[in-house]
Amino acid sequence: MLSRKKIEMYRRMTPEERWVEVEALMTDAWRALLELPEADRQRRLARIREEHERSNAALLEHLRQHA
């Protein structure tokens, strides 16, 4: 859990500062993914794709029901 000090720091960030933080986190995540053995990396990417497809399907279903 984040400390109050850290939360306040995030609240005071400009959109540009937040984007720099997001880019740094994405870069770290990508590097960590690339360090995995090939089989583990492919398994994780497949899982991410499956979750993305399920999310898209749920959104489309919601839009169809409420259009």
PDB file of N, CA, C and O in Angstrom:
ATOM      1  N   MET A   1       0.838  -1.182   0.000  1.00  0.00           N
ATOM      2  CA  MET A   1       0.000   0.000   0.000  1.00  0.00           C
ATOM      3  C   MET A   1       0.883   1.246   0.000  1.00  0.00           C
ATOM      4  O   MET A   1       1.936   1.269   0.637  1.00  0.00           O
ATOM      5  N   LEU A   2       0.454   2.262  -0.705  1.00  0.00           N
ATOM      6  CA  LEU A   2       1.235   3.491  -0.814  1.00  0.00           C
ATOM      7  C   LEU A   2       1.083   4.340   0.454  1.00  0.00           C
ATOM      8  O   LEU A   2       0.022   4.382   1.076  1.00  0.00           O
ATOM      9  N   SER A   3       2.161   5.000   0.806  1.00  0.00           N
ATOM     10  CA  SER A   3       2.118   5.907   1.955  1.00  0.00           C
ATOM     11  C   SER A   3       1.361   7.176   1.558  1.00  0.00           C
ATOM     12  O   SER A   3       1.200   7.479   0.376  1.00  0.00           O
ATOM     13  N   ARG A   4       0.907   7.900   2.565  1.00  0.00           N
ATOM     14  CA  ARG A   4       0.218   9.168   2.290  1.00  0.00           C
ATOM     15  C   ARG A   4       1.135  10.130   1.540  1.00  0.00           C
ATOM     16  O   ARG A   4       0.693  10.861   0.654  1.00  0.00           O
ATOM     17  N   LYS A   5       2.412  10.120   1.904  1.00  0.00           N
ATOM     18  CA  LYS A   5       3.382  11.000   1.256  1.00  0.00           C
ATOM     19  C   LYS A   5       3.484  10.686  -0.239  1.00  0.00           C
ATOM     20  O   LYS A   5       3.509  11.594  -1.071  1.00  0.00           O
ATOM     21  N   LYS A   6       3.542   9.406  -0.569  1.00  0.00           N
ATOM     22  CA  LYS A   6       3.636   8.990  -1.975  1.00  0.00           C
ATOM     23  C   LYS A   6       2.349   9.349  -2.722  1.00  0.00           C
ATOM     24  O   LYS A   6       2.401   9.823  -3.857  1.00  0.00           O
ATOM     25  N   ILE A   7       1.209   9.126  -2.095  1.00  0.00           N
ATOM     26  CA  ILE A   7      -0.080   9.470  -2.721  1.00  0.00           C
ATOM     27  C   ILE A   7      -0.142  10.962  -3.012  1.00  0.00           C
ATOM     28  O   ILE A   7      -0.554  11.363  -4.100  1.00  0.00           O
ATOM     29  N   GLU A   8       0.259  11.778  -2.062  1.00  0.00           N
ATOM     30  CA  GLU A   8       0.251  13.229  -2.273  1.00  0.00           C
ATOM     31  C   GLU A   8       1.210  13.632  -3.384  1.00  0.00           C
ATOM     32  O   GLU A   8       0.918  14.544  -4.158  1.00  0.00           O
ATOM     33  N   MET A   9       2.346  12.961  -3.467  1.00  0.00           N
ATOM     34  CA  MET A   9       3.295  13.250  -4.528  1.00  0.00           C
ATOM     35  C   MET A   9       2.648  12.987  -5.895  1.00  0.00           C
ATOM     36  O   MET A   9       2.785  13.790  -6.819  1.00  0.00           O
ATOM     37  N   TYR A  10       1.946  11.862  -6.012  1.00  0.00           N
ATOM     38  CA  TYR A  10       1.272  11.542  -7.273  1.00  0.00           C
ATOM     39  C   TYR A  10       0.178  12.561  -7.586  1.00  0.00           C
ATOM     40  O   TYR A  10      -0.005  12.940  -8.743  1.00  0.00           O
ATOM     41  N   ARG A  11      -0.538  12.996  -6.575  1.00  0.00           N
ATOM     42  CA  ARG A  11      -1.612  13.978  -6.795  1.00  0.00           C
ATOM     43  C   ARG A  11      -1.077  15.311  -7.291  1.00  0.00           C
ATOM     44  O   ARG A  11      -1.754  16.002  -8.052  1.00  0.00           O
ATOM     45  N   ARG A  12       0.122  15.681  -6.874  1.00  0.00           N
ATOM     46  CA  ARG A  12       0.705  16.967  -7.278  1.00  0.00           C
ATOM     47  C   ARG A  12       1.377  16.909  -8.649  1.00  0.00           C
ATOM     48  O   ARG A  12       1.751  17.947  -9.195  1.00  0.00           O
ATOM     49  N   MET A  13       1.532  15.721  -9.205  1.00  0.00           N
ATOM     50  CA  MET A  13       2.202  15.581 -10.502  1.00  0.00           C
ATOM     51  C   MET A  13       1.384  16.215 -11.616  1.00  0.00           C
ATOM     52  O   MET A  13       0.153  16.192 -11.608  1.00  0.00           O
ATOM     53  N   THR A  14       2.105  16.777 -12.567  1.00  0.00           N
ATOM     54  CA  THR A  14       1.446  17.283 -13.769  1.00  0.00           C
ATOM     55  C   THR A  14       1.158  16.081 -14.680  1.00  0.00           C
ATOM     56  O   THR A  14       1.724  15.006 -14.481  1.00  0.00           O
ATOM     57  N   PRO A  15       0.297  16.257 -15.660  1.00  0.00           N
ATOM     58  CA  PRO A  15       0.062  15.160 -16.605  1.00  0.00           C
ATOM     59  C   PRO A  15       1.359  14.696 -17.280  1.00  0.00           C
ATOM     60  O   PRO A  15       1.544  13.503 -17.518  1.00  0.00           O
ATOM     61  N   GLU A  16       2.239  15.627 -17.580  1.00  0.00           N
ATOM     62  CA  GLU A  16       3.510  15.263 -18.210  1.00  0.00           C
ATOM     63  C   GLU A  16       4.357  14.406 -17.270  1.00  0.00           C
ATOM     64  O   GLU A  16       4.964  13.425 -17.700  1.00  0.00           O
ATOM     65  N   GLU A  17       4.398  14.774 -15.994  1.00  0.00           N
ATOM     66  CA  GLU A  17       5.161  13.999 -15.014  1.00  0.00           C
ATOM     67  C   GLU A  17       4.567  12.602 -14.848  1.00  0.00           C
ATOM     68  O   GLU A  17       5.292  11.616 -14.715  1.00  0.00           O
ATOM     69  N   ARG A  18       3.235  12.534 -14.857  1.00  0.00           N
ATOM     70  CA  ARG A  18       2.583  11.222 -14.749  1.00  0.00           C
ATOM     71  C   ARG A  18       2.937  10.351 -15.948  1.00  0.00           C
ATOM     72  O   ARG A  18       3.174   9.152 -15.800  1.00  0.00           O
ATOM     73  N   TRP A  19       2.972  10.958 -17.142  1.00  0.00           N
ATOM     74  CA  TRP A  19       3.287  10.187 -18.336  1.00  0.00           C
ATOM     75  C   TRP A  19       4.715   9.660 -18.274  1.00  0.00           C
ATOM     76  O   TRP A  19       4.971   8.522 -18.668  1.00  0.00           O
ATOM     77  N   VAL A  20       5.648  10.473 -17.785  1.00  0.00           N
ATOM     78  CA  VAL A  20       7.033  10.017 -17.634  1.00  0.00           C
ATOM     79  C   VAL A  20       7.065   8.806 -16.696  1.00  0.00           C
ATOM     80  O   VAL A  20       7.773   7.834 -16.958  1.00  0.00           O
ATOM     81  N   GLU A  21       6.307   8.868 -15.616  1.00  0.00           N
ATOM     82  CA  GLU A  21       6.235   7.750 -14.662  1.00  0.00           C
ATOM     83  C   GLU A  21       5.659   6.504 -15.334  1.00  0.00           C
ATOM     84  O   GLU A  21       6.182   5.405 -15.151  1.00  0.00           O
ATOM     85  N   VAL A  22       4.601   6.665 -16.097  1.00  0.00           N
ATOM     86  CA  VAL A  22       3.982   5.530 -16.803  1.00  0.00           C
ATOM     87  C   VAL A  22       4.970   4.913 -17.793  1.00  0.00           C
ATOM     88  O   VAL A  22       5.104   3.691 -17.863  1.00  0.00           O
ATOM     89  N   GLU A  23       5.655   5.758 -18.551  1.00  0.00           N
ATOM     90  CA  GLU A  23       6.639   5.237 -19.512  1.00  0.00           C
ATOM     91  C   GLU A  23       7.745   4.454 -18.815  1.00  0.00           C
ATOM     92  O   GLU A  23       8.167   3.408 -19.307  1.00  0.00           O
ATOM     93  N   ALA A  24       8.215   4.949 -17.678  1.00  0.00           N
ATOM     94  CA  ALA A  24       9.267   4.255 -16.940  1.00  0.00           C
ATOM     95  C   ALA A  24       8.770   2.891 -16.448  1.00  0.00           C
ATOM     96  O   ALA A  24       9.490   1.895 -16.523  1.00  0.00           O
ATOM     97  N   LEU A  25       7.543   2.858 -15.950  1.00  0.00           N
ATOM     98  CA  LEU A  25       6.980   1.584 -15.481  1.00  0.00           C
ATOM     99  C   LEU A  25       6.800   0.599 -16.635  1.00  0.00           C
ATOM    100  O   LEU A  25       7.083  -0.589 -16.484  1.00  0.00           O
ATOM    101  N   MET A  26       6.332   1.084 -17.785  1.00  0.00           N
ATOM    102  CA  MET A  26       6.155   0.203 -18.943  1.00  0.00           C
ATOM    103  C   MET A  26       7.503  -0.329 -19.430  1.00  0.00           C
ATOM    104  O   MET A  26       7.614  -1.495 -19.809  1.00  0.00           O
ATOM    105  N   THR A  27       8.516   0.520 -19.420  1.00  0.00           N
ATOM    106  CA  THR A  27       9.854   0.094 -19.844  1.00  0.00           C
ATOM    107  C   THR A  27      10.387  -0.983 -18.905  1.00  0.00           C
ATOM    108  O   THR A  27      10.934  -1.988 -19.359  1.00  0.00           O
ATOM    109  N   ASP A  28      10.232  -0.777 -17.607  1.00  0.00           N
ATOM    110  CA  ASP A  28      10.677  -1.778 -16.628  1.00  0.00           C
ATOM    111  C   ASP A  28       9.929  -3.101 -16.810  1.00  0.00           C
ATOM    112  O   ASP A  28      10.525  -4.176 -16.745  1.00  0.00           O
ATOM    113  N   ALA A  29       8.623  -3.008 -17.038  1.00  0.00           N
ATOM    114  CA  ALA A  29       7.827  -4.224 -17.216  1.00  0.00           C
ATOM    115  C   ALA A  29       8.258  -4.977 -18.472  1.00  0.00           C
ATOM    116  O   ALA A  29       8.356  -6.204 -18.458  1.00  0.00           O
ATOM    117  N   TRP A  30       8.514  -4.254 -19.544  1.00  0.00           N
ATOM    118  CA  TRP A  30       8.928  -4.892 -20.803  1.00  0.00           C
ATOM    119  C   TRP A  30      10.285  -5.562 -20.638  1.00  0.00           C
ATOM    120  O   TRP A  30      10.487  -6.685 -21.098  1.00  0.00           O
ATOM    121  N   ARG A  31      11.222  -4.865 -19.975  1.00  0.00           N
ATOM    122  CA  ARG A  31      12.544  -5.456 -19.730  1.00  0.00           C
ATOM    123  C   ARG A  31      12.432  -6.731 -18.909  1.00  0.00           C
ATOM    124  O   ARG A  31      13.089  -7.729 -19.204  1.00  0.00           O
ATOM    125  N   ALA A  32      11.596  -6.694 -17.876  1.00  0.00           N
ATOM    126  CA  ALA A  32      11.418  -7.877 -17.033  1.00  0.00           C
ATOM    127  C   ALA A  32      10.824  -9.024 -17.846  1.00  0.00           C
ATOM    128  O   ALA A  32      11.226 -10.177 -17.688  1.00  0.00           O
ATOM    129  N   LEU A  33       9.871  -8.707 -18.712  1.00  0.00           N
ATOM    130  CA  LEU A  33       9.266  -9.730 -19.560  1.00  0.00           C
ATOM    131  C   LEU A  33      10.311 -10.354 -20.481  1.00  0.00           C
ATOM    132  O   LEU A  33      10.331 -11.571 -20.668  1.00  0.00           O
ATOM    133  N   LEU A  34      11.174  -9.526 -21.054  1.00  0.00           N
ATOM    134  CA  LEU A  34      12.192 -10.021 -21.978  1.00  0.00           C
ATOM    135  C   LEU A  34      13.257 -10.872 -21.289  1.00  0.00           C
ATOM    136  O   LEU A  34      13.945 -11.656 -21.943  1.00  0.00           O
ATOM    137  N   GLU A  35      13.393 -10.721 -19.988  1.00  0.00           N
ATOM    138  CA  GLU A  35      14.379 -11.516 -19.240  1.00  0.00           C
ATOM    139  C   GLU A  35      13.879 -12.924 -18.921  1.00  0.00           C
ATOM    140  O   GLU A  35      14.662 -13.788 -18.524  1.00  0.00           O
ATOM    141  N   LEU A  36      12.592 -13.153 -19.093  1.00  0.00           N
ATOM    142  CA  LEU A  36      12.020 -14.476 -18.816  1.00  0.00           C
ATOM    143  C   LEU A  36      12.459 -15.485 -19.873  1.00  0.00           C
ATOM    144  O   LEU A  36      12.782 -15.118 -21.003  1.00  0.00           O
ATOM    145  N   PRO A  37      12.464 -16.742 -19.494  1.00  0.00           N
ATOM    146  CA  PRO A  37      12.677 -17.772 -20.521  1.00  0.00           C
ATOM    147  C   PRO A  37      11.570 -17.668 -21.579  1.00  0.00           C
ATOM    148  O   PRO A  37      10.450 -17.254 -21.281  1.00  0.00           O
ATOM    149  N   GLU A  38      11.898 -18.046 -22.801  1.00  0.00           N
ATOM    150  CA  GLU A  38      10.966 -17.910 -23.931  1.00  0.00           C
ATOM    151  C   GLU A  38       9.597 -18.512 -23.642  1.00  0.00           C
ATOM    152  O   GLU A  38       8.577 -17.887 -23.931  1.00  0.00           O
ATOM    153  N   ALA A  39       9.561 -19.708 -23.080  1.00  0.00           N
ATOM    154  CA  ALA A  39       8.275 -20.374 -22.822  1.00  0.00           C
ATOM    155  C   ALA A  39       7.431 -19.572 -21.831  1.00  0.00           C
ATOM    156  O   ALA A  39       6.225 -19.419 -22.025  1.00  0.00           O
ATOM    157  N   ASP A  40       8.051 -19.068 -20.785  1.00  0.00           N
ATOM    158  CA  ASP A  40       7.309 -18.263 -19.805  1.00  0.00           C
ATOM    159  C   ASP A  40       6.819 -16.963 -20.418  1.00  0.00           C
ATOM    160  O   ASP A  40       5.692 -16.534 -20.171  1.00  0.00           O
ATOM    161  N   ARG A  41       7.674 -16.339 -21.220  1.00  0.00           N
ATOM    162  CA  ARG A  41       7.292 -15.087 -21.874  1.00  0.00           C
ATOM    163  C   ARG A  41       6.100 -15.308 -22.797  1.00  0.00           C
ATOM    164  O   ARG A  41       5.152 -14.523 -22.780  1.00  0.00           O
ATOM    165  N   GLN A  42       6.135 -16.366 -23.603  1.00  0.00           N
ATOM    166  CA  GLN A  42       5.032 -16.653 -24.516  1.00  0.00           C
ATOM    167  C   GLN A  42       3.748 -16.977 -23.762  1.00  0.00           C
ATOM    168  O   GLN A  42       2.659 -16.581 -24.179  1.00  0.00           O
ATOM    169  N   ARG A  43       3.879 -17.697 -22.653  1.00  0.00           N
ATOM    170  CA  ARG A  43       2.701 -18.036 -21.840  1.00  0.00           C
ATOM    171  C   ARG A  43       2.066 -16.763 -21.282  1.00  0.00           C
ATOM    172  O   ARG A  43       0.844 -16.616 -21.309  1.00  0.00           O
ATOM    173  N   ARG A  44       2.883 -15.853 -20.780  1.00  0.00           N
ATOM    174  CA  ARG A  44       2.345 -14.601 -20.224  1.00  0.00           C
ATOM    175  C   ARG A  44       1.713 -13.731 -21.302  1.00  0.00           C
ATOM    176  O   ARG A  44       0.649 -13.148 -21.092  1.00  0.00           O
ATOM    177  N   LEU A  45       2.367 -13.643 -22.456  1.00  0.00           N
ATOM    178  CA  LEU A  45       1.797 -12.845 -23.542  1.00  0.00           C
ATOM    179  C   LEU A  45       0.479 -13.441 -24.037  1.00  0.00           C
ATOM    180  O   LEU A  45      -0.454 -12.707 -24.362  1.00  0.00           O
ATOM    181  N   ALA A  46       0.406 -14.759 -24.093  1.00  0.00           N
ATOM    182  CA  ALA A  46      -0.844 -15.413 -24.497  1.00  0.00           C
ATOM    183  C   ALA A  46      -1.950 -15.099 -23.494  1.00  0.00           C
ATOM    184  O   ALA A  46      -3.088 -14.832 -23.880  1.00  0.00           O
ATOM    185  N   ARG A  47      -1.615 -15.131 -22.221  1.00  0.00           N
ATOM    186  CA  ARG A  47      -2.607 -14.826 -21.185  1.00  0.00           C
ATOM    187  C   ARG A  47      -3.090 -13.380 -21.308  1.00  0.00           C
ATOM    188  O   ARG A  47      -4.282 -13.103 -21.174  1.00  0.00           O
ATOM    189  N   ILE A  48      -2.163 -12.468 -21.561  1.00  0.00           N
ATOM    190  CA  ILE A  48      -2.528 -11.058 -21.730  1.00  0.00           C
ATOM    191  C   ILE A  48      -3.454 -10.896 -22.931  1.00  0.00           C
ATOM    192  O   ILE A  48      -4.447 -10.172 -22.856  1.00  0.00           O
ATOM    193  N   ARG A  49      -3.134 -11.568 -24.041  1.00  0.00           N
ATOM    194  CA  ARG A  49      -3.994 -11.491 -25.236  1.00  0.00           C
ATOM    195  C   ARG A  49      -5.389 -12.037 -24.936  1.00  0.00           C
ATOM    196  O   ARG A  49      -6.387 -11.450 -25.352  1.00  0.00           O
ATOM    197  N   GLU A  50      -5.464 -13.162 -24.214  1.00  0.00           N
ATOM    198  CA  GLU A  50      -6.763 -13.755 -23.858  1.00  0.00           C
ATOM    199  C   GLU A  50      -7.578 -12.794 -22.997  1.00  0.00           C
ATOM    200  O   GLU A  50      -8.772 -12.611 -23.234  1.00  0.00           O
ATOM    201  N   GLU A  51      -6.948 -12.184 -22.010  1.00  0.00           N
ATOM    202  CA  GLU A  51      -7.651 -11.228 -21.148  1.00  0.00           C
ATOM    203  C   GLU A  51      -8.135 -10.029 -21.952  1.00  0.00           C
ATOM    204  O   GLU A  51      -9.236  -9.527 -21.726  1.00  0.00           O
ATOM    205  N   HIS A  52      -7.323  -9.577 -22.879  1.00  0.00           N
ATOM    206  CA  HIS A  52      -7.687  -8.443 -23.724  1.00  0.00           C
ATOM    207  C   HIS A  52      -8.901  -8.798 -24.590  1.00  0.00           C
ATOM    208  O   HIS A  52      -9.835  -8.006 -24.714  1.00  0.00           O
ATOM    209  N   GLU A  53      -8.879  -9.978 -25.177  1.00  0.00           N
ATOM    210  CA  GLU A  53     -10.007 -10.425 -26.005  1.00  0.00           C
ATOM    211  C   GLU A  53     -11.288 -10.544 -25.182  1.00  0.00           C
ATOM    212  O   GLU A  53     -12.354 -10.138 -25.643  1.00  0.00           O
ATOM    213  N   ARG A  54     -11.199 -11.092 -23.976  1.00  0.00           N
ATOM    214  CA  ARG A  54     -12.381 -11.199 -23.113  1.00  0.00           C
ATOM    215  C   ARG A  54     -12.917  -9.822 -22.739  1.00  0.00           C
ATOM    216  O   ARG A  54     -14.128  -9.605 -22.708  1.00  0.00           O
ATOM    217  N   SER A  55     -12.011  -8.902 -22.458  1.00  0.00           N
ATOM    218  CA  SER A  55     -12.415  -7.536 -22.118  1.00  0.00           C
ATOM    219  C   SER A  55     -13.119  -6.876 -23.297  1.00  0.00           C
ATOM    220  O   SER A  55     -14.156  -6.234 -23.130  1.00  0.00           O
ATOM    221  N   ASN A  56     -12.550  -7.038 -24.485  1.00  0.00           N
ATOM    222  CA  ASN A  56     -13.179  -6.476 -25.692  1.00  0.00           C
ATOM    223  C   ASN A  56     -14.562  -7.077 -25.921  1.00  0.00           C
ATOM    224  O   ASN A  56     -15.504  -6.361 -26.261  1.00  0.00           O
ATOM    225  N   ALA A  57     -14.683  -8.375 -25.737  1.00  0.00           N
ATOM    226  CA  ALA A  57     -15.973  -9.048 -25.940  1.00  0.00           C
ATOM    227  C   ALA A  57     -17.004  -8.536 -24.938  1.00  0.00           C
ATOM    228  O   ALA A  57     -18.162  -8.313 -25.292  1.00  0.00           O
ATOM    229  N   ALA A  58     -16.585  -8.350 -23.695  1.00  0.00           N
ATOM    230  CA  ALA A  58     -17.511  -7.852 -22.666  1.00  0.00           C
ATOM    231  C   ALA A  58     -17.955  -6.429 -22.991  1.00  0.00           C
ATOM    232  O   ALA A  58     -19.126  -6.089 -22.822  1.00  0.00           O
ATOM    233  N   LEU A  59     -17.034  -5.607 -23.450  1.00  0.00           N
ATOM    234  CA  LEU A  59     -17.386  -4.235 -23.820  1.00  0.00           C
ATOM    235  C   LEU A  59     -18.355  -4.220 -24.994  1.00  0.00           C
ATOM    236  O   LEU A  59     -19.345  -3.488 -24.971  1.00  0.00           O
ATOM    237  N   LEU A  60     -18.082  -5.016 -26.015  1.00  0.00           N
ATOM    238  CA  LEU A  60     -18.988  -5.075 -27.165  1.00  0.00           C
ATOM    239  C   LEU A  60     -20.380  -5.552 -26.755  1.00  0.00           C
ATOM    240  O   LEU A  60     -21.384  -5.011 -27.221  1.00  0.00           O
ATOM    241  N   GLU A  61     -20.444  -6.549 -25.899  1.00  0.00           N
ATOM    242  CA  GLU A  61     -21.742  -7.055 -25.432  1.00  0.00           C
ATOM    243  C   GLU A  61     -22.491  -5.967 -24.685  1.00  0.00           C
ATOM    244  O   GLU A  61     -23.694  -5.794 -24.879  1.00  0.00           O
ATOM    245  N   HIS A  62     -21.795  -5.239 -23.838  1.00  0.00           N
ATOM    246  CA  HIS A  62     -22.426  -4.150 -23.097  1.00  0.00           C
ATOM    247  C   HIS A  62     -22.977  -3.086 -24.060  1.00  0.00           C
ATOM    248  O   HIS A  62     -24.102  -2.611 -23.902  1.00  0.00           O
ATOM    249  N   LEU A  63     -22.167  -2.726 -25.052  1.00  0.00           N
ATOM    250  CA  LEU A  63     -22.610  -1.729 -26.020  1.00  0.00           C
ATOM    251  C   LEU A  63     -23.819  -2.217 -26.819  1.00  0.00           C
ATOM    252  O   LEU A  63     -24.727  -1.437 -27.108  1.00  0.00           O
ATOM    253  N   ARG A  64     -23.834  -3.501 -27.176  1.00  0.00           N
ATOM    254  CA  ARG A  64     -24.983  -4.044 -27.895  1.00  0.00           C
ATOM    255  C   ARG A  64     -26.247  -3.978 -27.062  1.00  0.00           C
ATOM    256  O   ARG A  64     -27.319  -3.663 -27.580  1.00  0.00           O
ATOM    257  N   GLN A  65     -26.135  -4.267 -25.789  1.00  0.00           N
ATOM    258  CA  GLN A  65     -27.309  -4.277 -24.907  1.00  0.00           C
ATOM    259  C   GLN A  65     -27.823  -2.872 -24.602  1.00  0.00           C
ATOM    260  O   GLN A  65     -29.002  -2.697 -24.297  1.00  0.00           O
ATOM    261  N   HIS A  66     -26.951  -1.879 -24.682  1.00  0.00           N
ATOM    262  CA  HIS A  66     -27.340  -0.535 -24.297  1.00  0.00           C
ATOM    263  C   HIS A  66     -27.307   0.448 -25.457  1.00  0.00           C
ATOM    264  O   HIS A  66     -27.233   1.661 -25.256  1.00  0.00           O
ATOM    265  N   ALA A  67     -27.362  -0.077 -26.656  1.00  0.00           N
ATOM    266  CA  ALA A  67     -27.327   0.811 -27.831  1.00  0.00           C
ATOM    267  C   ALA A  67     -28.705   1.321 -28.174  1.00  0.00           C
ATOM    268  O   ALA A  67     -28.863   2.078 -29.131  1.00  0.00           O
TER     269      ALA A  67
END
